[in-house]
Each structure stands twice: as C-alpha cells, then as structure tokens.
C-alpha cells in the first residue's frame, strides 16, 4: 500500500491569509510527509518562510519528509537572502 502524503502548490504571491492557510493545512496532518510545489512562486514573505522552515524542522525531528519540489528562482532567492539556502537544499533531496 502506498504511503499517504499531502501535496500543496504554493501560489505565485503568498499573502498573509495564504500563509495562515498553509500553516493550518500543514498543522492538520503533522505526521504525514508533505510535498510543496514552489515552481510558480514569484514573491515570498518572511512569514511564509518562517512557516515553511518551522514545518520542515518539525517533520525532520519526527523523521518525516517535507520536500520542496521545483523551487522557482524567486523562492530560492528569498531563502538565500535570509541565509536559509541549506534548508531548501536539504528539503529538495
């Protein structure tokens, strides 16, 4: 039987309400592996970065994968600007 997982596609621009929604969605199923499709991200705010990093680390402590797939250049640049390049690289593996 295939393992259950959740998938989310991030919108081009993550507004505050999108960030809250993402946090709620990720928090509902903390024990499931997650895939975030970041291919269409054009702009990402600091709150969203905090939510993503928190959930990556939370799942990592539980040995549960949270994968960032196809991050856009803007997504990567935002994490790099905040000194979090390694977080994204680790989540892409």
MOSULCOR-V23097 format. One record per backbone hydrogen bond with DSSP energy under -1.0 kcal/mol. NH is the residue of the N-H (numbers start at 1). CO is the residue of the C=O. Records with the same first field share a line. If there is no record, write none. Layout:
BEGIN
NH: CO ; CO
END
This chain:
BEGIN
6: 33
8: 35
10: 37
14: 43
19: 15
20: 16
21: 17
22: 18
23: 19
24: 20
25: 21
26: 22
27: 23
28: 24
32: 29
34: 65
35: 6
36: 67
37: 8
38: 69
41: 38
42: 12
43: 12
49: 45
50: 46
51: 47
52: 48
53: 49
54: 50
55: 51
56: 52
57: 53
58: 54
59: 55
60: 56
61: 57
63: 60
64: 59
67: 34
68: 91
69: 36
72: 38
76: 72
77: 73
78: 74
79: 75
80: 76
81: 77
82: 78
83: 80
84: 79
88: 84
89: 85
90: 86
91: 87
92: 88
END
